[in-house]
Amino acid sequence: MASAWSAIFTFCFVWVAVYLFLRFLHAVWTVTEHFNWALSPAYRSRHKRGTLDLALDRAAKLMGWGATVALPVGTVSLLAALFQ
């Protein structure tokens, strides 16, 4: 049973780690786009969001909901594996 708790913990840990990496990647992408837009000599009335930006945003939102569940489940499974 300890190996099952360990596998659940590992899955939850990886899920949260990938979510944090995806959020970081999205933040870097957003800052880079806004920084390039601010230095651009041409005036643009509105900055359009690209397909990569929209895809990263959608994936981050989906993984965020999963991380909301995975973090408590991973914590409980870690405690269960330790105190078994």
C-alpha positions, -999 to 999 in steps of 0.1 A, spaced: 0 0 0 29 23 6 40 21 -30 5 32 -41 6 62 -18 41 70 -31 29 68 -67 0 91 -60 23 115 -43 47 114 -72 20 120 -97 6 150 -77 41 165 -72 48 163 -109 14 178 -118 20 208 -95 56 212 -108 45 212 -144 18 237 -136 43 260 -119 66 257 -149 38 264 -173 28 295 -153 64 307 -153 66 302 -190 34 321 -196 46 349 -174 79 351 -193 61 351 -226 37 378 -215 64 401 -202 85 396 -234 55 404 -256 46 436 -236 83 447 -234 87 443 -272 54 461 -277 65 490 -255 98 494 -274 83 492 -308 84 525 -327 51 518 -345 19 527 -328 -5 499 -324 -40 507 -311 -44 473 -295 -21 444 -290 -36 412 -303 -30 379 -285 -13 352 -305 -22 316 -307 7 305 -284 -4 330 -258 -40 318 -259 -29 281 -258 -6 287 -228 -33 306 -210 -59 278 -216 -34 251 -206 -24 270 -174 -60 275 -164 -68 238 -169 -37 227 -150 -45 252 -123 -78 235 -115 -60 202 -114 -33 215 -91 -60 228 -68 -70 191 -63 -36 176 -67 -18 195 -39 -41 184 -10 -43 148 -24 -5 147 -27 0 160 8 -24 135 23 -8 106 3 26 117 15 15 117 51 -2 84 47 29 68 32 51 82 60 29 72 89 18 38 76 
